[in-house]
Amino acid sequence: MAYAATAGNFHAPATAAPGVLALQRALVWLAGASIAIVFIEPSPYEIVTLLATVIFFATGLRMRLVFVPLLLLLFLINIGYTISSVAVFDRPSVPNWIMTSWYMAISVVLFAMVISEDTAARLDMLRRGLVVGGVIASLAGIAGYFNLVPGGRDLLTLYDRARGTFKDPNVLGAFLILPAVLALQSVVTDRFGRSLRSAIAFGIISLAILLSFSRAAWGQLIVVSGFMLVLMVLTGRSQAQRSRIIITAIVAVVLAAALVAVLLSLSSVADLFKQRASFDQSYDTGRFGRFGRHVLGAEMALGLPLGIGPLQFNRFFPEDTHNSYLNAFMSGGWLAGVCYPALVFVTVLTGFRYIFVRVPWQPAYIAIFTAFVGTVGESFIIDTDHWRHFWMMLGTMWGMFVAAERWKAGAAPAPTAPAKATWGATSPP
């Protein structure tokens, strides 16, 4: 049975049965929710994406020519990693790192193809799943930090920082940015009931970000939320909508400041907050500090066309690169070192082209785009190249690019017949 292209299910596969569409959308929701649970391997997200790959291809998922540049860049990046790993393949964790990189590349292509069809509905399901997953991860981190469950502090925290369902507090904080901005977007745009539920979710997620004590996540929450709200005001469809966004944003800032003030009244929180808020951390400064390693590593990379192989940087320096672009050079040589930033920044630059395109999923596009840009910026100071949510956002961005072009082509008026044609004739649909 064919379905008309509507704002709700635009680009839904024309031959898909209702049950198949429902299953596909449920898998998208499940992928969004399961990506929040990664402290075990293989994680639920790996299982869900593997299942989704089989089901989507079995039900007619199509590879489009427009995805060839994406596919080529991902292939070249991982070829670079694989070549550079040959000399160190017998060392611990290297084979697993290479397999994970190839898996991440496959997940990018999967999300790009999935989101390019039935775009509005699948993005809505992805949004719902991400917010649910974000709340689950946040509640786990909060419960662990305040020792609300037996044994939870050892399992759900690390170095007195909330890590929830992640292995590292920094990754928890970074992941929660996208669910946070999606919840915030609902707060400023949806009806009262849904807006209230989203406000509760946003509060829970924001508290978990604070308790992760990740400086990058703190900055991202402020900058990405502000960036998203500015774009929403600029793309607002009415003065009333723009006014609501501004007023709600001011209220959110006041409430957030009050929450921070209350938490800082707790001595344990205040002490760690002061420590983490300092920009004079020992592992950031000095010749072999974070930024010193960036300079020394870049100089080293210039003389190593094949790099040094994955996970080998800490054999030469006290810690890892903490810079994804430098890590691409070191782990995959010049091939990966050039192709990785090319893929990332081409995606960002292309993303700016579609901000003002009036597609039905424009709000979701803005939220994902701003969170992706925030992660791209964070990649200069941390290794994000194996963050599942980073690659999910990248694939989703490419899927939305393709869907937007198809939307524009479908929304364009049909060309009129040439003047010499029979009177009243029009071009075929």
C-alpha positions in Angstrom: 0.0 0.0 0.0 1.4 3.4 -1.0 1.5 6.3 1.4 1.4 10.0 0.5 4.3 12.1 1.4 3.2 14.2 4.4 5.1 16.3 6.9 4.7 13.3 9.3 6.1 10.6 7.1 7.7 12.4 4.2 9.8 10.1 2.0 8.4 6.9 3.6 9.1 4.0 1.4 6.2 3.8 -1.0 5.8 0.0 -0.8 6.3 -0.4 2.9 3.5 -2.0 4.9 2.3 -0.2 8.0 3.8 -3.0 10.2 7.2 -2.7 8.5 7.2 1.1 9.0 6.3 0.7 12.6 9.1 -1.8 13.1 11.6 0.4 11.4 10.7 3.4 13.5 10.8 1.4 16.7 14.3 0.3 15.8 15.4 3.9 15.3 13.9 4.7 18.8 15.7 1.7 20.3 19.0 2.8 18.7 18.6 6.3 20.2 17.8 4.9 23.7 20.4 2.1 23.7 23.3 4.4 22.8 23.2 5.7 26.4 24.3 2.3 27.8 27.9 1.6 26.8 29.7 0.5 30.0 29.5 -3.1 28.8 30.9 -4.5 25.5 29.4 -5.4 23.2 26.9 -2.8 24.3 23.1 -2.9 23.7 23.7 -0.3 21.0 25.9 -2.6 19.0 23.3 -5.3 19.1 20.5 -3.0 18.1 22.4 -1.5 15.2 23.4 -5.0 13.9 19.7 -6.0 14.1 18.6 -2.7 12.5 21.1 -3.3 9.6 19.7 -6.7 8.9 16.0 -5.6 9.1 16.4 -2.4 7.2 18.3 -4.0 4.3 15.8 -6.9 4.3 12.9 -4.3 4.0 14.4 -2.3 1.1 17.0 0.2 2.4 18.8 1.7 -0.5 22.3 3.0 -1.0 22.2 6.3 -3.0 24.9 7.6 -5.2 25.0 10.8 -3.2 26.5 8.8 -0.3 29.5 7.8 -2.3 31.7 10.7 -1.0 30.8 9.8 2.5 31.5 6.1 1.9 34.8 6.9 0.2 36.1 9.1 3.0 35.1 6.6 5.7 36.8 3.9 3.7 40.1 5.9 3.3 40.2 6.8 7.0 39.9 3.2 8.0 42.3 2.0 5.4 44.8 4.4 6.9 44.2 3.1 10.4 44.5 -0.5 9.2 47.8 0.1 7.3 49.3 1.9 10.3 48.2 -0.9 12.6 50.1 -3.7 10.8 53.4 -3.1 12.7 51.6 -3.1 16.1 48.7 -5.5 15.5 50.0 -7.9 18.0 49.8 -5.4 20.8 46.9 -5.3 23.3 43.6 -3.7 22.2 44.9 -2.8 18.7 42.8 -5.4 16.8 39.7 -4.4 18.8 40.4 -0.7 18.1 40.6 -1.3 14.4 37.4 -3.4 14.4 35.6 -0.7 16.4 36.7 1.9 13.8 35.3 -0.1 10.9 32.1 -0.7 12.9 31.7 3.1 13.5 32.1 3.7 9.8 29.3 1.2 9.0 27.0 2.8 11.6 27.5 6.2 9.9 26.4 4.8 6.5 23.5 3.0 8.2 22.2 6.2 9.9 22.7 8.2 6.7 20.6 5.8 4.6 17.9 5.3 7.3 17.4 9.0 8.0 17.3 9.9 4.3 13.9 8.1 4.1 10.8 8.6 6.2 12.8 11.4 7.6 10.4 13.4 9.8 9.0 10.3 11.6 12.3 8.6 12.1 13.9 11.8 13.4 11.1 12.1 15.9 11.6 8.5 17.1 15.4 9.1 17.3 14.7 12.3 19.4 12.4 10.4 21.7 14.9 7.6 22.2 17.8 9.9 22.8 15.9 11.8 25.5 14.8 8.6 27.2 18.4 7.2 27.0 19.7 10.5 28.3 17.4 10.5 31.3 18.3 6.9 32.1 22.0 7.6 32.0 21.5 10.8 34.0 19.5 9.1 36.7 22.2 6.4 37.0 24.9 9.0 37.4 22.9 11.0 39.9 22.0 7.9 41.9 25.7 6.9 42.0 27.0 10.3 43.0 24.6 10.6 45.9 24.9 6.9 46.8 21.2 6.3 46.4 21.6 2.6 45.5 23.7 0.0 47.3 27.1 -0.2 45.6 26.1 2.4 43.1 28.9 4.8 43.9 31.6 2.3 42.9 29.7 1.3 39.8 28.3 4.6 38.6 31.0 7.1 39.6 34.7 7.5 38.8 37.1 9.8 40.7 34.0 11.1 42.7 32.4 12.2 39.4 29.2 10.8 37.9 29.7 8.5 35.0 26.3 6.7 35.0 26.0 4.1 32.3 29.3 5.2 30.7 32.9 4.2 31.4 34.1 7.8 31.8 32.5 10.9 33.3 33.7 13.0 30.3 32.0 10.8 27.8 28.8 10.8 29.9 28.8 14.6 29.9 29.5 14.9 26.2 26.8 12.4 25.3 24.2 14.2 27.4 24.5 17.4 25.4 22.3 16.2 22.5 19.5 14.8 24.7 19.7 18.1 26.7 19.3 20.4 23.7 16.5 18.1 22.3 14.7 18.4 25.6 15.3 22.1 25.8 13.9 22.5 22.3 10.7 20.8 23.3 10.5 23.1 26.4 10.4 26.2 24.2 8.2 24.9 21.4 5.7 22.3 22.6 2.4 22.5 24.3 2.3 22.8 28.1 2.0 19.1 29.0 4.8 17.9 26.8 6.9 21.0 27.6 6.6 20.3 31.3 7.8 16.7 30.8 10.7 18.0 28.7 11.5 20.6 31.4 11.8 17.8 34.0 14.0 15.7 31.6 16.2 18.8 30.9 16.6 19.4 34.6 17.7 15.8 35.3 20.1 15.8 32.3 21.6 19.2 33.2 22.2 18.0 36.8 24.0 14.9 35.6 26.2 17.1 33.3 27.1 19.2 36.3 27.9 16.1 38.4 30.1 14.7 35.7 32.4 17.6 36.4 33.4 17.7 32.8 34.6 21.2 32.0 34.0 20.6 28.3 30.5 19.4 28.9 29.7 22.4 31.1 30.9 24.7 28.3 29.1 22.8 25.6 25.8 22.8 27.5 25.9 26.6 27.7 27.3 27.3 24.2 25.4 24.7 22.3 22.1 25.5 24.0 22.6 29.2 23.3 23.6 28.5 19.7 20.5 26.4 19.2 18.2 29.0 20.7 19.6 31.7 18.5 19.1 29.6 15.4 15.5 28.8 16.5 14.8 32.5 17.0 16.3 33.3 13.5 14.2 30.5 11.9 11.0 31.0 14.0 7.9 31.1 11.9 6.1 33.8 14.0 6.8 36.6 16.4 4.9 34.7 19.1 7.1 31.7 18.7 10.3 33.8 18.8 9.1 35.6 21.9 8.3 32.3 23.7 11.7 31.0 22.9 13.4 34.1 24.4 11.2 34.2 27.5 11.6 30.5 28.2 15.3 30.7 27.7 15.6 33.5 30.3 13.5 31.4 32.8 15.7 28.4 32.1 18.9 30.4 32.8 17.5 31.7 36.1 16.4 28.2 37.3 19.8 26.7 36.2 21.6 29.4 38.2 19.5 28.6 41.2 20.2 24.9 40.9 23.9 25.5 40.7 23.8 27.7 43.8 22.0 25.0 45.8 24.4 22.3 44.7 27.4 24.5 45.5 26.1 24.9 49.1 27.1 21.2 49.5 30.8 21.2 50.4 31.7 18.0 48.5 30.2 19.4 45.3 31.7 22.9 45.9 35.3 21.5 46.4 35.3 19.4 43.3 33.6 22.1 41.3 36.4 24.6 42.2 39.1 22.0 41.4 37.5 21.1 38.0 36.7 24.8 37.1 40.4 25.7 37.3 42.2 26.2 34.0 45.5 25.5 35.7 45.3 21.7 35.8 48.7 19.9 35.9 47.8 17.6 33.0 46.9 20.6 30.8 50.1 22.7 31.2 53.8 22.3 30.7 55.9 20.8 27.9 54.2 17.4 28.1 50.8 18.7 29.2 47.7 18.4 27.0 48.5 21.3 24.7 52.2 20.8 24.8 51.6 17.2 23.5 49.5 18.7 20.7 52.5 20.7 19.4 55.0 17.9 19.9 52.7 15.3 18.3 52.0 17.6 15.3 55.8 18.0 14.7 56.2 14.2 15.0 53.3 13.5 12.6 54.9 15.6 9.8 57.8 13.1 9.6 55.7 9.9 9.8 53.6 9.3 6.6 52.3 6.0 8.1 51.9 7.3 11.6 52.7 5.2 14.7 49.6 3.0 14.8 46.5 3.1 17.1 46.9 3.4 20.8 50.7 4.0 20.6 50.9 7.7 21.4 51.2 7.1 25.1 54.4 5.1 24.4 56.1 8.4 23.5 54.2 10.8 25.7 52.8 10.6 29.3 49.1 10.5 28.1 47.0 10.0 25.0 46.7 12.7 22.3 43.4 14.3 23.6 42.9 15.7 20.1 41.0 13.7 17.6 42.5 15.4 14.5 46.1 14.8 15.8 45.1 11.2 16.7 44.0 10.6 13.1 47.5 11.5 11.9 49.2 9.4 14.6 46.9 6.4 14.3 46.4 6.3 10.6 49.2 8.3 9.0 48.7 11.1 6.5 45.9 9.2 4.7 43.6 9.1 7.8 45.1 12.4 9.0 43.8 14.3 5.9 40.6 12.4 5.3 39.3 12.5 8.9 39.2 16.3 9.3 38.1 16.6 5.7 35.0 14.4 6.5 34.3 16.3 9.7 34.6 19.8 8.4 32.9 19.2 5.1 30.0 17.9 7.1 30.0 21.1 9.3 30.3 23.4 6.3 27.6 21.6 4.4 25.4 21.7 7.5 25.3 25.5 7.5 23.7 25.4 4.1 20.6 23.7 5.4 19.8 25.6 8.6 17.2 27.9 6.9 15.7 25.2 4.6 12.0 25.0 5.7 11.8 21.2 6.0 9.3 19.7 8.4 12.1 18.4 10.6 13.9 21.8 10.7 13.9 22.0 14.6 15.4 18.5 14.9 18.0 19.4 12.3 19.0 22.5 14.2 19.4 20.6 17.5 21.5 17.8 16.0 23.6 20.2 14.0 24.4 22.4 16.9 25.3 19.4 19.1 27.5 18.0 16.3 29.3 21.3 15.9 29.9 21.4 19.7 31.4 17.9 19.5 33.6 18.9 16.6 34.9 21.7 18.7 35.5 19.5 21.7 37.5 17.1 19.4 40.4 19.6 19.6 40.8 18.8 23.3 39.6 15.2 23.7 39.6 11.9 21.7 36.1 11.6 20.3 36.9 9.3 17.4 35.3 6.3 19.1 32.3 8.1 20.6 29.2 6.3 19.2 27.0 9.3 19.5 29.5 11.4 17.4 29.3 9.0 14.5 25.5 8.7 14.9 25.2 12.4 14.6 27.5 12.5 11.6 25.5 9.9 9.7 22.2 11.5 10.7 23.5 14.8 9.3 24.2 13.3 5.9 20.8 11.6 5.9 19.2 15.0 6.6 21.2 16.6 3.8 19.9 14.1 1.3 16.3 14.4 2.6 16.4 18.2 2.4 17.4 18.1 -1.2 14.7 15.6 -2.0 12.2 17.8 -0.1 13.2 20.9 -2.1 12.9 19.0 -5.3 9.5 17.7 -4.4 8.3 21.1 -3.1 9.4 23.0 -6.2 6.5 23.8 -8.6 6.2 21.7 -11.7 7.7 23.4 -14.8 5.1 24.7 -17.3 5.1 23.4 -20.8 6.9 25.3 -23.5 5.0 28.1 -25.3 4.6 26.1 -28.5 2.9 23.2 -26.7 -0.8 22.5 -27.0 -2.9 25.0 -25.0 -3.5 23.9 -21.4 -0.9 21.1 -21.5 1.5 20.8 -18.6 4.6 18.8 -17.9 3.9 15.3 -16.7 4.2 14.8 -12.9 
